[in-house]
Amino acid sequence: FPKVAEVLRESAHPTIRQQTHALSSTNQSQAGIEPLHVNTLGGLVVEVGDSRIPDKAWKTSKVRYLFARLVAAYPNPVNEDLLIEEFWPGDVEKGRKSLYTATSSVRGALKKGGLQSGEFVVKTPTGLALASDFPLNYDLDFLIQSLEKAKTLDSNGQLQEATVEYRKASLLGENRYLPNCYNDFASQI
């Protein structure tokens, strides 16, 4: 979100600048918990509050993209067998061990980033999911929300307001989703 907010704060349109400032203030005041900011448009950048998680904390690109996969599904779990097939196809048992190792690495990276949560990735009866006990700001969510709001405003004849939302979506969507990730989930998004 900080990367996205930075772009939106520079907008020529005052309404976009005001809404961005208001959103930033709201997210920072939520129960004193540092929000997790995830930017996937243009590359994966993860921040806890104002502190960026260093790339080396993720250990491997598979760990980074596993995290991005869980964020894309948030708050819903992703089936473990599906994750194994996406990231470690072939030997299911080796894939399962690799998944658990990568999950541990995701937890470690988030902890190194300063996230103060008991459990970052949780196992549910239907798969793995990011824990929902911390605020998550996800750039792709902001893009989708802006597009949906713009379409609604447009269909209601509120063209000026719709234009503002379309501009927000356009600014957010200038960069490709995870440009160096070739997993199917990234291609579909």
Contacts in CASP RR format, 6 or more apart in sequence:
PFRMAT RR
TARGET T0000
AUTHOR 0000-0000-0000
METHOD contacts of the structure
MODEL  1
FPKVAEVLRESAHPTIRQQTHALSSTNQSQAGIEPLHVNTLGGLVVEVGD
SRIPDKAWKTSKVRYLFARLVAAYPNPVNEDLLIEEFWPGDVEKGRKSLY
TATSSVRGALKKGGLQSGEFVVKTPTGLALASDFPLNYDLDFLIQSLEKA
KTLDSNGQLQEATVEYRKASLLGENRYLPNCYNDFASQI
1 24 0 8 1.000
1 27 0 8 1.000
1 35 0 8 1.000
1 37 0 8 1.000
1 38 0 8 1.000
1 39 0 8 1.000
1 47 0 8 1.000
1 137 0 8 1.000
1 138 0 8 1.000
1 139 0 8 1.000
1 142 0 8 1.000
2 37 0 8 1.000
2 39 0 8 1.000
2 47 0 8 1.000
2 49 0 8 1.000
2 50 0 8 1.000
3 37 0 8 1.000
3 39 0 8 1.000
3 45 0 8 1.000
3 139 0 8 1.000
4 39 0 8 1.000
4 41 0 8 1.000
4 139 0 8 1.000
4 142 0 8 1.000
4 172 0 8 1.000
5 20 0 8 1.000
5 23 0 8 1.000
5 24 0 8 1.000
7 171 0 8 1.000
7 172 0 8 1.000
7 174 0 8 1.000
8 16 0 8 1.000
8 17 0 8 1.000
8 19 0 8 1.000
8 20 0 8 1.000
8 168 0 8 1.000
8 171 0 8 1.000
8 172 0 8 1.000
9 17 0 8 1.000
9 20 0 8 1.000
9 21 0 8 1.000
10 17 0 8 1.000
11 17 0 8 1.000
11 20 0 8 1.000
11 167 0 8 1.000
11 168 0 8 1.000
11 171 0 8 1.000
13 164 0 8 1.000
13 167 0 8 1.000
15 164 0 8 1.000
16 164 0 8 1.000
16 167 0 8 1.000
16 168 0 8 1.000
16 171 0 8 1.000
19 168 0 8 1.000
27 35 0 8 1.000
27 135 0 8 1.000
27 137 0 8 1.000
28 35 0 8 1.000
28 49 0 8 1.000
30 135 0 8 1.000
33 116 0 8 1.000
33 134 0 8 1.000
33 135 0 8 1.000
34 48 0 8 1.000
34 49 0 8 1.000
34 114 0 8 1.000
34 115 0 8 1.000
34 116 0 8 1.000
34 134 0 8 1.000
35 48 0 8 1.000
35 49 0 8 1.000
35 134 0 8 1.000
35 135 0 8 1.000
35 136 0 8 1.000
35 137 0 8 1.000
36 46 0 8 1.000
36 47 0 8 1.000
36 48 0 8 1.000
36 49 0 8 1.000
36 110 0 8 1.000
36 115 0 8 1.000
36 134 0 8 1.000
36 135 0 8 1.000
36 136 0 8 1.000
36 137 0 8 1.000
37 45 0 8 1.000
37 46 0 8 1.000
37 47 0 8 1.000
37 48 0 8 1.000
37 49 0 8 1.000
37 137 0 8 1.000
38 44 0 8 1.000
38 45 0 8 1.000
38 46 0 8 1.000
38 68 0 8 1.000
38 71 0 8 1.000
38 136 0 8 1.000
38 137 0 8 1.000
38 138 0 8 1.000
38 139 0 8 1.000
39 45 0 8 1.000
39 46 0 8 1.000
39 139 0 8 1.000
40 68 0 8 1.000
40 71 0 8 1.000
40 72 0 8 1.000
40 138 0 8 1.000
40 139 0 8 1.000
40 140 0 8 1.000
40 177 0 8 1.000
40 178 0 8 1.000
41 139 0 8 1.000
41 140 0 8 1.000
41 143 0 8 1.000
41 172 0 8 1.000
41 173 0 8 1.000
41 174 0 8 1.000
41 175 0 8 1.000
41 176 0 8 1.000
41 177 0 8 1.000
42 175 0 8 1.000
42 176 0 8 1.000
42 177 0 8 1.000
42 178 0 8 1.000
42 179 0 8 1.000
43 175 0 8 1.000
43 178 0 8 1.000
43 179 0 8 1.000
43 180 0 8 1.000
44 64 0 8 1.000
44 65 0 8 1.000
44 67 0 8 1.000
44 68 0 8 1.000
44 178 0 8 1.000
45 52 0 8 1.000
46 52 0 8 1.000
46 53 0 8 1.000
46 67 0 8 1.000
46 109 0 8 1.000
46 110 0 8 1.000
47 53 0 8 1.000
48 110 0 8 1.000
48 113 0 8 1.000
48 114 0 8 1.000
48 115 0 8 1.000
51 113 0 8 1.000
51 114 0 8 1.000
53 109 0 8 1.000
53 110 0 8 1.000
53 112 0 8 1.000
53 113 0 8 1.000
54 112 0 8 1.000
55 64 0 8 1.000
57 108 0 8 1.000
57 109 0 8 1.000
57 112 0 8 1.000
57 113 0 8 1.000
58 64 0 8 1.000
58 67 0 8 1.000
58 105 0 8 1.000
58 106 0 8 1.000
58 109 0 8 1.000
59 105 0 8 1.000
59 109 0 8 1.000
60 102 0 8 1.000
60 105 0 8 1.000
61 180 0 8 1.000
61 181 0 8 1.000
62 87 0 8 1.000
62 98 0 8 1.000
62 102 0 8 1.000
63 102 0 8 1.000
63 105 0 8 1.000
63 106 0 8 1.000
63 109 0 8 1.000
65 87 0 8 1.000
65 178 0 8 1.000
65 181 0 8 1.000
65 183 0 8 1.000
65 186 0 8 1.000
66 83 0 8 1.000
66 87 0 8 1.000
66 99 0 8 1.000
66 102 0 8 1.000
66 103 0 8 1.000
66 106 0 8 1.000
67 106 0 8 1.000
67 109 0 8 1.000
68 178 0 8 1.000
68 181 0 8 1.000
68 186 0 8 1.000
69 78 0 8 1.000
69 83 0 8 1.000
69 86 0 8 1.000
69 183 0 8 1.000
69 185 0 8 1.000
70 78 0 8 1.000
70 106 0 8 1.000
70 121 0 8 1.000
70 128 0 8 1.000
70 129 0 8 1.000
70 130 0 8 1.000
71 130 0 8 1.000
71 136 0 8 1.000
71 138 0 8 1.000
72 140 0 8 1.000
72 185 0 8 1.000
72 189 0 8 1.000
73 129 0 8 1.000
74 129 0 8 1.000
74 130 0 8 1.000
74 132 0 8 1.000
74 136 0 8 1.000
74 138 0 8 1.000
75 129 0 8 1.000
75 130 0 8 1.000
75 132 0 8 1.000
76 129 0 8 1.000
77 124 0 8 1.000
77 126 0 8 1.000
77 127 0 8 1.000
77 128 0 8 1.000
77 129 0 8 1.000
78 127 0 8 1.000
78 128 0 8 1.000
78 129 0 8 1.000
79 126 0 8 1.000
79 127 0 8 1.000
80 96 0 8 1.000
80 99 0 8 1.000
80 127 0 8 1.000
80 128 0 8 1.000
81 92 0 8 1.000
83 99 0 8 1.000
83 128 0 8 1.000
84 92 0 8 1.000
84 95 0 8 1.000
84 96 0 8 1.000
84 98 0 8 1.000
84 99 0 8 1.000
86 183 0 8 1.000
86 184 0 8 1.000
86 185 0 8 1.000
87 95 0 8 1.000
87 98 0 8 1.000
87 99 0 8 1.000
87 102 0 8 1.000
87 183 0 8 1.000
88 94 0 8 1.000
88 95 0 8 1.000
88 98 0 8 1.000
88 99 0 8 1.000
99 128 0 8 1.000
103 121 0 8 1.000
103 128 0 8 1.000
106 120 0 8 1.000
106 121 0 8 1.000
107 119 0 8 1.000
107 120 0 8 1.000
107 121 0 8 1.000
108 120 0 8 1.000
110 117 0 8 1.000
110 120 0 8 1.000
111 120 0 8 1.000
115 134 0 8 1.000
116 134 0 8 1.000
117 131 0 8 1.000
117 133 0 8 1.000
117 134 0 8 1.000
118 131 0 8 1.000
118 133 0 8 1.000
119 131 0 8 1.000
120 130 0 8 1.000
120 131 0 8 1.000
121 128 0 8 1.000
121 129 0 8 1.000
121 130 0 8 1.000
121 131 0 8 1.000
122 128 0 8 1.000
122 129 0 8 1.000
122 130 0 8 1.000
122 131 0 8 1.000
130 136 0 8 1.000
139 172 0 8 1.000
140 177 0 8 1.000
140 189 0 8 1.000
142 168 0 8 1.000
142 172 0 8 1.000
143 169 0 8 1.000
143 172 0 8 1.000
143 173 0 8 1.000
146 165 0 8 1.000
146 166 0 8 1.000
146 168 0 8 1.000
146 169 0 8 1.000
146 172 0 8 1.000
147 165 0 8 1.000
147 166 0 8 1.000
147 169 0 8 1.000
149 165 0 8 1.000
150 162 0 8 1.000
150 163 0 8 1.000
150 165 0 8 1.000
150 166 0 8 1.000
150 168 0 8 1.000
150 169 0 8 1.000
151 162 0 8 1.000
153 159 0 8 1.000
153 161 0 8 1.000
153 162 0 8 1.000
153 165 0 8 1.000
154 162 0 8 1.000
154 166 0 8 1.000
177 186 0 8 1.000
177 189 0 8 1.000
178 186 0 8 1.000
178 189 0 8 1.000
END
